Amino acid sequence: MERVKKYNKTLLIDSSDSKGIKDCAEHLVNGEVIGFPTETVYGLGCDARNGEAVKKVFEAKGRPADNPLICHIGDKEQIKGIVSEITPLAQKLIDAFMPGPITVVMKKADCISDQTTAGLDTVGVRMPSNPVANKFLKACGVPVAAPSANLSGRPSPTGARSVLEDMDGYIYAIIDGGDSEFGLESTVVDCTGTTPVILRPGAVTKADIDAVLNEGEAVMSGSLADKETPKAPGMKYRHYAPYAQVEIMKMPEGTKIEGDDAIGSDGKIGKTSFTVEDLKKLSDDEAKELVNIVSPFILRSREILSSNPFARIGLYCGSEIKAMYDKMNDKLLSAHTEFCVYGKTVDVSCASHGLFEGLRYLDVQEVDVILAQGFDGEGLSVAYMNRLSKAAGKKEELTPGMPAPARPSRTPLPLDAFKDTFTASVLFVDDNNTSLSCAMESLMRRMLEKNEPYISNRENDTGVEIYCESAGLTAMDGMDPDSQMDKAVKEISGFGINSIESRRANPAIYDCNDLILTVRDEQAFAIIKAFPEIKDKVFSLSTFAAANGLVMKDSSGKVMSISVPDPTGENYETYLHTAKALNAWLEILFPYIIKELGAARI
């Protein structure tokens, strides 16, 4: 399904904007598509009676047409108008769980478009408990067909910003209702027979459903037969998958899943502190529990890096695992690892709530593989593992006819969106500051602009403004840049270096920068020799790469250094080759540079 942008910009409507919500409702009734919040995830809504509007949803998502949509309502009385029969079983679940995170599948009425149900004679009906969703759906006054508001196959969005990343320009508006409460899509139950069949697990668990039945119990749906149309979303195609490969790290057998507070987020088990050196002080049971939980992540991370020193790894994990990594103080492992911590390791509720946004966050950091915490057990663990397994699975069919989509461009957040903001900067140093160092300054500026905005990699409510500049060890102030290098850099990035005047490096310039990168090793050594007190922030390109485990070897196995020859006096092709080499190395080093500056992409 081809995606075509229909708007210059998608509107973002605040939940307090009653006029804006009414406008969204009117546009939906008139055939437009609206993103809206629910207590589970954000939905992409259209009039369920309007087949042409439903097609717009499929186009916006790149969604296959044999994947049915769920009808959302603002009032239980609407159910009678959109289904042909409410079985006694369906009525029990409606009475017990609506409004709430459950979808009940019933026989559809003729008014519901066949496009909504993918040609099936059944329709899933759901009444969200989210007050913003309820207000919007009541304003619509029609059944609203809505899948999750993400690009098909990707992690579902639990915040308006994530919807905007995937849908900006493809839909009319998004209503911002804050973060979703549950973070996993609704439980889907087929109530067309005498026994409830759970087609998709969610926050309303099998135990919850069984508790309201007079006798008998719900059963879990099996796998689909070939070419069979699913009765509910998420049953057929690969879903919830980030661009990175996902691997599941399971807890050791016997680890408690829910309600276990033996391991605290402050890095303590009971009253005993732990470090790598102090593990022997723990009791055998405590040490076994801690090491077993953490070791699958550590062992797999080291295995990945041993086969690919340039790999970047994301961890979706609990706070105890992050604390253990910190206490290990393995600088190489830390340099290649990005963390998204959901809460206590054993808390499946927190893990479920943050799963989709966690996968999205780690994807934005452009990691190659995500190691995600797995759970055994019943209840919410079943729903969590259902989503995580689909994110990690390679057996499900990819969306037919859809190439792997490019990573969506991000819409920069204004600075006032953050609770606080700090600045960080990197300085590039060469000798004369008319060619190589100012080329790196210009190329890095383009990369910073392309990947903004940034947040603190320790405080997710703190924004980071990142700057870069350049200087020369022997430069004369005010010299014009090399015109050949200006032309080469402009050919690569569209922006040259003609606005950069040379300046001589001095202590004041060093002091106001958080990271100093020189073109050659001897330049870094010279700065450190003159100013040993700043040695921890001074690197050459080669030593910075080596410090982050980015080691290249030639065919003989000898470690290769980053060598950037001075093109001065050579022909233009030499300048262009040099500029391309600088750009290639900066692209490799970029995620490590922003991490060194205390920042992360968002």
DRENZADREN-121340 format. One record per residue (C-alpha): residue number from 1; z, y, x. Coordinates in steps of 0.05 Angstrom, whole numbers, padded with zeros to 5 digits. Each point is the difference from the previous one (the first is absolute). Example, Ala and Ser with C-alpha at 12.3 -4.5 7.8 and 13.67 -1.06 7.14 Angstrom:
DRENZADREN-121340
REC  1  00156  -00090  00246;
REC  2  -00013  00069  00027;
//
This chain:
DRENZADREN-121340
REC  1  00000  00000  00000;
REC  2  -00023  00065  00033;
REC  3  00049  00057  00004;
REC  4  -00027  00070  -00013;
REC  5  00041  00064  00004;
REC  6  -00002  00039  -00065;
REC  7  00045  00059  00017;
REC  8  00009  00046  00059;
REC  9  00075  -00011  -00005;
REC  10  00045  -00041  -00045;
REC  11  00054  00042  -00035;
REC  12  00073  -00016  00016;
REC  13  00043  00014  -00061;
REC  14  00076  00007  00006;
REC  15  00042  -00041  -00049;
REC  16  00033  00065  -00025;
REC  17  -00068  00030  -00019;
REC  18  -00003  -00016  -00074;
REC  19  -00065  00039  -00009;
REC  20  -00031  -00037  00058;
REC  21  00021  -00068  -00028;
REC  22  -00030  00019  -00068;
REC  23  -00064  00020  00035;
REC  24  -00002  -00067  00036;
REC  25  00010  -00036  -00067;
REC  26  -00057  00039  -00032;
REC  27  -00047  -00016  00058;
REC  28  00019  -00074  -00004;
REC  29  -00017  -00003  -00074;
REC  30  -00066  00034  00017;
REC  31  -00019  -00054  00049;
REC  32  00031  00022  00066;
REC  33  00045  -00041  00047;
REC  34  00072  00022  00015;
REC  35  00050  -00025  00051;
REC  36  00070  -00004  -00028;
REC  37  00069  -00027  00021;
REC  38  00037  -00060  -00028;
REC  39  00065  -00033  00020;
REC  40  -00039  -00055  00036;
REC  41  -00060  00033  00035;
REC  42  -00048  00056  -00015;
REC  43  -00056  -00015  -00050;
REC  44  -00072  00023  -00007;
REC  45  -00007  00013  -00074;
REC  46  -00058  00006  -00049;
REC  47  -00010  -00010  -00075;
REC  48  00002  -00076  -00010;
REC  49  -00048  00006  -00059;
REC  50  -00054  00036  00041;
REC  51  -00042  -00048  00040;
REC  52  -00034  00056  00039;
REC  53  00067  00028  00020;
REC  54  00022  -00069  00023;
REC  55  -00062  -00004  00044;
REC  56  00023  00065  00034;
REC  57  00066  -00034  00019;
REC  58  -00038  -00059  00030;
REC  59  -00044  00049  00039;
REC  60  00059  00040  00025;
REC  61  00036  -00062  00024;
REC  62  -00060  -00040  00023;
REC  63  00028  -00054  -00046;
REC  64  -00037  -00063  -00023;
REC  65  -00017  00001  -00075;
REC  66  00031  -00069  -00012;
REC  67  00070  00026  00014;
REC  68  00033  00022  -00066;
REC  69  00040  00064  -00010;
REC  70  00068  00007  -00033;
REC  71  00009  00045  -00061;
REC  72  00057  00050  00006;
REC  73  00033  00030  -00061;
REC  74  00051  00054  -00014;
REC  75  00027  -00029  -00065;
REC  76  00011  -00073  -00022;
REC  77  -00033  00016  -00067;
REC  78  -00067  00005  00037;
REC  79  00002  -00075  00015;
REC  80  -00020  -00017  -00071;
REC  81  -00064  00039  00007;
REC  82  -00024  -00032  00065;
REC  83  00016  -00074  -00010;
REC  84  -00022  -00047  -00055;
REC  85  00063  -00041  00002;
REC  86  00072  00008  00024;
REC  87  00028  -00070  00008;
REC  88  00076  -00012  -00010;
REC  89  00003  -00012  00075;
REC  90  -00034  00066  00016;
REC  91  00046  00036  -00048;
REC  92  00062  -00027  00036;
REC  93  -00024  00027  00067;
REC  94  -00021  00066  -00030;
REC  95  00069  00009  -00032;
REC  96  00036  -00021  00063;
REC  97  -00038  00035  00055;
REC  98  -00042  00058  -00027;
REC  99  00000  00053  00024;
REC  100  00005  -00030  00069;
REC  101  -00038  -00035  00057;
REC  102  -00032  -00055  -00042;
REC  103  -00070  -00011  -00027;
REC  104  -00009  -00047  -00060;
REC  105  -00069  -00033  -00009;
REC  106  -00021  -00007  -00072;
REC  107  -00065  -00009  -00040;
REC  108  -00037  00066  00000;
REC  109  -00024  00042  -00058;
REC  110  -00073  00019  -00006;
REC  111  00014  00073  00018;
REC  112  00015  -00019  00072;
REC  113  -00063  00003  00043;
REC  114  -00026  -00065  00029;
REC  115  -00004  00037  00067;
REC  116  00075  00009  -00003;
REC  117  00013  -00075  -00008;
REC  118  -00057  -00025  00044;
REC  119  -00030  -00034  -00061;
REC  120  00063  -00039  -00017;
REC  121  00028  -00003  -00071;
REC  122  00070  00017  00027;
REC  123  00031  00065  00024;
REC  124  00062  00016  00040;
REC  125  00045  00053  -00032;
REC  126  00054  00039  00035;
REC  127  00046  00058  -00017;
REC  128  00028  00033  00064;
REC  129  00071  00024  00002;
REC  130  -00017  00058  00047;
REC  131  00013  00065  -00040;
REC  132  -00060  00036  00030;
REC  133  -00045  -00058  -00017;
REC  134  00029  -00002  -00070;
REC  135  -00012  00074  -00010;
REC  136  -00072  -00006  00024;
REC  137  -00016  -00062  -00040;
REC  138  00027  00030  -00064;
REC  139  -00042  00062  00013;
REC  140  -00061  -00044  00007;
REC  141  00013  -00035  -00066;
REC  142  -00050  -00056  00018;
REC  143  00010  -00066  00037;
REC  144  -00009  00016  00074;
REC  145  -00032  -00054  00042;
REC  146  00026  00005  00071;
REC  147  00000  -00041  00064;
REC  148  00039  00023  00061;
REC  149  -00027  00065  00027;
REC  150  -00025  -00024  00068;
REC  151  -00066  -00020  00031;
REC  152  -00012  -00072  -00022;
REC  153  00034  -00050  00044;
REC  154  00045  00050  00036;
REC  155  00076  00008  -00008;
REC  156  00019  00029  -00068;
REC  157  00025  00072  00002;
REC  158  00072  00018  -00017;
REC  159  -00007  00075  00011;
REC  160  -00051  00053  -00021;
REC  161  -00020  00014  00072;
REC  162  -00023  -00071  00010;
REC  163  -00042  00005  -00063;
REC  164  -00031  00064  00026;
REC  165  -00018  -00034  00067;
REC  166  -00041  -00052  -00037;
REC  167  -00025  00039  -00060;
REC  168  -00010  00073  00021;
REC  169  -00067  00022  -00029;
REC  170  -00010  -00064  -00041;
REC  171  00045  00016  -00060;
REC  172  00017  00063  -00039;
REC  173  00075  00006  00013;
REC  174  00064  -00034  00023;
REC  175  00068  00012  -00033;
REC  176  00054  00001  00054;
REC  177  00062  -00035  -00028;
REC  178  00035  -00013  00066;
REC  179  00011  -00069  00030;
REC  180  -00005  -00062  -00043;
REC  181  00066  -00034  -00016;
REC  182  -00019  -00073  00013;
REC  183  -00059  00002  00047;
REC  184  -00032  -00065  -00025;
REC  185  -00047  -00006  -00060;
REC  186  00025  -00024  -00066;
REC  187  00014  -00073  -00018;
REC  188  -00059  -00026  -00041;
REC  189  00016  -00053  -00052;
REC  190  -00052  -00036  -00043;
REC  191  00030  -00006  -00070;
REC  192  -00062  -00027  -00037;
REC  193  00029  -00070  -00003;
REC  194  00068  -00030  -00016;
REC  195  00024  00001  00072;
REC  196  00002  00064  00041;
REC  197  -00043  -00005  00063;
REC  198  00016  00049  00057;
REC  199  -00067  00021  00027;
REC  200  00029  00049  00050;
REC  201  00073  00004  00021;
REC  202  00036  00066  00002;
REC  203  00067  00035  -00011;
REC  204  00010  -00036  -00066;
REC  205  00014  -00069  00029;
REC  206  -00009  -00070  -00028;
REC  207  00076  -00004  -00009;
REC  208  -00001  00065  -00040;
REC  209  -00055  -00028  -00046;
REC  210  00034  -00067  -00008;
REC  211  00064  00035  -00020;
REC  212  -00031  00030  -00063;
REC  213  -00034  -00064  -00023;
REC  214  00038  -00042  -00051;
REC  215  -00024  -00064  00034;
REC  216  -00049  -00020  00054;
REC  217  -00019  00042  00060;
REC  218  -00058  00038  00029;
REC  219  -00049  -00033  00048;
REC  220  -00036  00029  00060;
REC  221  -00076  00003  -00003;
REC  222  -00041  -00044  00048;
REC  223  -00061  00021  00040;
REC  224  -00066  00020  -00033;
REC  225  -00059  -00046  -00004;
REC  226  -00065  00022  00032;
REC  227  -00036  00055  -00040;
REC  228  00059  00004  -00049;
REC  229  00016  00070  -00025;
REC  230  00073  00017  00013;
REC  231  00044  00020  -00059;
REC  232  00039  00049  00043;
REC  233  -00013  00043  00062;
REC  234  00017  -00027  00068;
REC  235  -00017  -00073  -00016;
REC  236  -00069  -00009  00031;
REC  237  -00018  00047  00056;
REC  238  00037  00017  00064;
REC  239  00048  00056  -00018;
REC  240  00050  00048  00031;
REC  241  -00031  -00006  00069;
REC  242  00004  00055  00051;
REC  243  -00055  00007  00053;
REC  244  00045  -00033  00052;
REC  245  00011  -00075  00000;
REC  246  00066  -00019  -00033;
REC  247  00044  -00057  00024;
REC  248  00063  -00023  -00036;
REC  249  00064  -00010  00040;
REC  250  00045  -00047  -00038;
REC  251  00076  -00001  00005;
REC  252  00030  -00064  00028;
REC  253  00021  -00052  -00050;
REC  254  00069  00012  -00029;
REC  255  00000  00076  00009;
REC  256  00029  00034  -00061;
REC  257  -00051  00041  -00038;
REC  258  00036  00043  -00051;
REC  259  00068  00034  00002;
REC  260  00013  -00016  00073;
REC  261  00033  00057  00037;
REC  262  00022  -00040  00061;
REC  263  -00047  00040  00044;
REC  264  00008  00075  -00005;
REC  265  -00054  00053  00011;
REC  266  00045  00029  00055;
REC  267  -00015  -00060  00043;
REC  268  00064  -00037  -00013;
REC  269  00015  -00070  -00025;
REC  270  00069  00003  -00030;
REC  271  00043  00036  00051;
REC  272  -00041  -00022  00060;
REC  273  -00050  00047  00032;
REC  274  -00063  -00031  00029;
REC  275  -00046  00016  00058;
REC  276  -00046  -00047  00038;
REC  277  00054  -00005  00054;
REC  278  00056  -00009  -00050;
REC  279  -00030  -00056  -00042;
REC  280  00045  -00050  00035;
REC  281  00060  00036  -00029;
REC  282  -00022  -00016  -00071;
REC  283  00022  -00064  -00033;
REC  284  -00051  -00056  00001;
REC  285  -00015  00010  -00074;
REC  286  -00008  00075  00006;
REC  287  -00044  -00004  00062;
REC  288  -00043  -00054  -00032;
REC  289  -00010  00040  -00064;
REC  290  -00019  00064  00037;
REC  291  -00045  -00030  00053;
REC  292  -00036  -00045  -00050;
REC  293  -00016  00058  -00045;
REC  294  -00025  00045  00056;
REC  295  -00033  -00051  00046;
REC  296  -00063  -00015  -00042;
REC  297  -00020  00073  00005;
REC  298  00014  00004  00074;
REC  299  -00033  -00065  00019;
REC  300  -00063  00015  -00041;
REC  301  -00004  00071  00026;
REC  302  00002  -00024  00072;
REC  303  -00051  -00054  -00015;
REC  304  -00048  00052  -00029;
REC  305  00009  00046  00060;
REC  306  -00009  -00056  00050;
REC  307  -00069  -00014  -00028;
REC  308  -00018  00074  -00012;
REC  309  00037  00053  00041;
REC  310  -00034  00054  -00043;
REC  311  00025  -00027  -00066;
REC  312  00043  00044  -00045;
REC  313  00051  -00035  -00045;
REC  314  00032  00023  -00064;
REC  315  00066  -00028  -00025;
REC  316  00020  00002  -00073;
REC  317  00072  -00021  00009;
REC  318  00073  00013  -00011;
REC  319  00045  00048  00036;
REC  320  00036  -00054  00040;
REC  321  -00066  -00023  00030;
REC  322  -00017  00072  00020;
REC  323  00070  00007  00030;
REC  324  -00010  -00063  00041;
REC  325  -00067  00025  00027;
REC  326  00033  00067  00019;
REC  327  00057  -00035  00035;
REC  328  -00048  -00045  00039;
REC  329  -00028  00064  00032;
REC  330  -00066  -00035  00015;
REC  331  -00044  00061  00013;
REC  332  -00066  -00036  -00001;
REC  333  00015  -00036  -00065;
REC  334  00025  00064  -00030;
REC  335  -00062  00039  00021;
REC  336  -00044  -00049  -00038;
REC  337  00043  -00005  -00062;
REC  338  00003  00043  -00062;
REC  339  00057  -00011  -00050;
REC  340  00006  00008  -00075;
REC  341  00073  -00017  -00018;
REC  342  00013  -00014  -00073;
REC  343  00076  -00008  00002;
REC  344  00045  -00060  00016;
REC  345  -00039  -00060  00023;
REC  346  00025  -00045  -00056;
REC  347  -00011  00050  -00056;
REC  348  -00062  -00025  -00037;
REC  349  00007  00056  -00051;
REC  350  -00009  00054  00054;
REC  351  -00055  -00041  00033;
REC  352  -00037  -00005  -00067;
REC  353  00008  00074  -00016;
REC  354  -00029  00021  00067;
REC  355  -00052  -00054  00012;
REC  356  -00064  00035  -00020;
REC  357  00017  00067  00030;
REC  358  00024  -00036  00062;
REC  359  -00066  -00035  00008;
REC  360  -00036  00065  -00011;
REC  361  00044  00037  00050;
REC  362  -00011  -00052  00055;
REC  363  -00074  00000  -00015;
REC  364  -00003  00076  00011;
REC  365  00030  -00012  00069;
REC  366  -00063  -00043  00012;
REC  367  00038  -00062  00023;
REC  368  -00040  -00064  00010;
REC  369  00049  -00047  -00032;
REC  370  00060  00008  -00047;
REC  371  00058  -00049  00006;
REC  372  00036  00003  -00067;
REC  373  00066  -00029  -00022;
REC  374  -00006  -00061  -00045;
REC  375  00051  -00028  -00050;
REC  376  00016  -00067  -00030;
REC  377  00035  -00007  -00066;
REC  378  -00009  00014  -00074;
REC  379  00001  00064  -00041;
REC  380  -00031  00062  00031;
REC  381  -00015  -00039  00064;
REC  382  -00055  -00036  -00038;
REC  383  -00035  00065  -00020;
REC  384  00009  00029  00070;
REC  385  -00030  -00061  00034;
REC  386  -00057  -00002  -00051;
REC  387  -00022  00069  00022;
REC  388  00013  -00010  00074;
REC  389  -00036  -00067  00001;
REC  390  -00061  00032  -00031;
REC  391  00003  00056  00051;
REC  392  00002  -00051  00056;
REC  393  -00045  -00053  -00031;
REC  394  -00070  -00013  00024;
REC  395  -00019  -00053  -00052;
REC  396  -00010  00047  -00058;
REC  397  -00070  00026  -00010;
REC  398  -00012  00071  00023;
REC  399  -00027  00047  -00053;
REC  400  -00073  -00021  -00012;
REC  401  -00052  00048  00027;
REC  402  00051  00048  00030;
REC  403  -00001  00010  00076;
REC  404  00066  00011  00035;
REC  405  00015  00073  -00020;
REC  406  00011  00054  00050;
REC  407  00071  00025  00006;
REC  408  00009  00055  -00051;
REC  409  00006  00071  00026;
REC  410  00069  00029  -00010;
REC  411  00016  00065  -00036;
REC  412  00045  00042  00045;
REC  413  00069  00017  -00027;
REC  414  00024  00072  00002;
REC  415  00058  00013  00047;
REC  416  00045  00018  -00057;
REC  417  -00007  -00072  -00025;
REC  418  00048  -00021  00055;
REC  419  00075  00011  00002;
REC  420  -00006  00024  00072;
REC  421  -00055  00009  00053;
REC  422  -00001  -00002  00076;
REC  423  -00055  00012  00051;
REC  424  -00023  -00044  00058;
REC  425  -00053  00012  00052;
REC  426  -00039  -00034  00055;
REC  427  -00028  00033  00063;
REC  428  -00062  -00024  00037;
REC  429  -00003  00017  00074;
REC  430  -00057  -00002  00051;
REC  431  -00013  00042  00062;
REC  432  -00044  00058  -00023;
REC  433  00008  -00003  -00076;
REC  434  -00073  00018  -00013;
REC  435  -00027  -00070  -00014;
REC  436  00040  -00064  -00008;
REC  437  00068  00024  -00025;
REC  438  -00029  00050  -00049;
REC  439  -00048  -00054  -00025;
REC  440  00060  -00044  -00015;
REC  441  00034  00058  -00035;
REC  442  -00060  00011  -00046;
REC  443  -00011  -00074  -00014;
REC  444  00074  -00011  -00015;
REC  445  00001  00059  -00048;
REC  446  -00056  -00033  -00040;
REC  447  00039  -00065  -00002;
REC  448  00064  00034  -00022;
REC  449  -00037  00037  -00055;
REC  450  -00035  -00064  -00024;
REC  451  00065  -00040  -00004;
REC  452  00049  00052  -00027;
REC  453  00050  00007  -00033;
REC  454  00056  -00029  00042;
REC  455  00072  -00018  -00014;
REC  456  00059  -00015  00045;
REC  457  00001  -00073  00019;
REC  458  00075  00001  -00011;
REC  459  00008  00045  -00062;
REC  460  -00052  -00010  -00055;
REC  461  00017  00067  -00033;
REC  462  -00014  00040  00064;
REC  463  -00070  00025  00016;
REC  464  -00028  00009  00070;
REC  465  -00049  00052  00024;
REC  466  -00035  -00026  00063;
REC  467  -00035  00046  00049;
REC  468  -00037  -00009  00065;
REC  469  -00020  00044  00058;
REC  470  -00026  -00005  00071;
REC  471  00012  00030  00069;
REC  472  -00021  -00010  00073;
REC  473  00041  -00011  00063;
REC  474  -00045  00045  00041;
REC  475  -00033  00039  -00056;
REC  476  -00013  00074  -00002;
REC  477  00021  00034  -00065;
REC  478  -00056  00022  -00046;
REC  479  -00059  -00040  00028;
REC  480  -00054  -00020  -00050;
REC  481  -00008  -00074  -00014;
REC  482  -00057  -00040  00030;
REC  483  -00060  00011  -00045;
REC  484  -00027  -00071  00011;
REC  485  00067  -00031  -00021;
REC  486  00001  00047  -00060;
REC  487  -00068  -00026  -00021;
REC  488  00022  -00073  00010;
REC  489  00064  00006  -00039;
REC  490  -00036  00036  -00056;
REC  491  -00051  -00056  -00004;
REC  492  00057  -00051  -00009;
REC  493  00046  00036  -00047;
REC  494  -00037  00060  -00027;
REC  495  00048  00047  00035;
REC  496  -00007  00024  00071;
REC  497  00048  00030  00050;
REC  498  -00028  00070  00005;
REC  499  00062  00030  -00032;
REC  500  00047  -00028  00053;
REC  501  00015  00044  00060;
REC  502  00029  -00032  00063;
REC  503  00072  00011  00019;
REC  504  00043  -00023  00058;
REC  505  00054  -00051  -00015;
REC  506  00071  00026  00010;
REC  507  00072  -00019  -00018;
REC  508  -00001  00040  -00065;
REC  509  -00061  -00039  -00024;
REC  510  00032  -00066  00019;
REC  511  00065  00017  -00036;
REC  512  -00033  00016  -00067;
REC  513  -00038  -00066  -00003;
REC  514  00030  -00068  -00019;
REC  515  -00051  -00043  00035;
REC  516  -00042  00015  00062;
REC  517  -00062  -00041  00015;
REC  518  -00041  00010  00063;
REC  519  -00071  -00024  00012;
REC  520  00017  -00034  00066;
REC  521  00060  -00036  00029;
REC  522  00009  00048  00059;
REC  523  00005  00060  -00047;
REC  524  00058  -00033  -00037;
REC  525  00034  -00017  00066;
REC  526  -00007  00072  00023;
REC  527  00034  00027  -00064;
REC  528  00057  -00051  00005;
REC  529  00010  00015  00074;
REC  530  00006  00075  -00014;
REC  531  00041  -00008  -00064;
REC  532  00037  -00067  00001;
REC  533  00043  00021  -00060;
REC  534  -00061  -00009  -00047;
REC  535  -00023  -00066  00028;
REC  536  00013  -00037  -00065;
REC  537  -00054  00039  -00037;
REC  538  -00054  00003  00054;
REC  539  -00054  -00054  00003;
REC  540  -00071  -00007  00024;
REC  541  -00047  -00031  -00050;
REC  542  00005  -00065  00039;
REC  543  00076  -00001  00005;
REC  544  00008  00018  -00073;
REC  545  -00046  -00057  -00019;
REC  546  00038  -00048  00046;
REC  547  00067  00023  -00028;
REC  548  -00024  -00019  -00069;
REC  549  -00027  -00068  00022;
REC  550  -00073  00021  -00004;
REC  551  -00023  -00036  00062;
REC  552  -00073  -00015  00014;
REC  553  -00023  -00049  00053;
REC  554  -00067  -00010  00033;
REC  555  -00037  -00066  00006;
REC  556  00042  -00019  00061;
REC  557  00065  00012  -00037;
REC  558  00017  00065  00036;
REC  559  00033  00054  -00041;
REC  560  -00048  00057  -00013;
REC  561  00022  00073  00003;
REC  562  -00028  00053  -00046;
REC  563  -00049  00036  00044;
REC  564  -00032  00065  -00023;
REC  565  -00047  00030  00052;
REC  566  -00010  00075  00004;
REC  567  -00071  00013  -00025;
REC  568  -00004  00070  00030;
REC  569  -00069  00012  00030;
REC  570  -00030  -00062  -00031;
REC  571  -00053  -00004  -00056;
REC  572  00016  00006  -00074;
REC  573  -00003  -00076  -00011;
REC  574  00058  -00007  00049;
REC  575  00040  00052  -00039;
REC  576  -00015  -00035  -00065;
REC  577  00020  -00068  00029;
REC  578  00066  00030  00025;
REC  579  00015  00034  -00066;
REC  580  -00013  -00066  -00038;
REC  581  00047  -00037  00048;
REC  582  00055  00052  -00011;
REC  583  -00009  -00005  -00076;
REC  584  00001  -00076  00002;
REC  585  00065  -00001  00040;
REC  586  00033  00053  -00045;
REC  587  -00018  -00041  -00061;
REC  588  00034  -00061  00031;
REC  589  00061  00041  00021;
REC  590  00005  00043  -00063;
REC  591  00050  -00043  -00040;
REC  592  00044  -00008  00061;
REC  593  -00002  00075  00014;
REC  594  00023  00019  -00070;
REC  595  00053  -00054  00002;
REC  596  00025  00028  00066;
REC  597  00004  00068  -00034;
REC  598  00046  -00030  -00054;
REC  599  -00053  00002  -00054;
REC  600  -00038  -00048  -00046;
REC  601  -00059  00008  -00046;
REC  602  00009  00002  -00075;
//
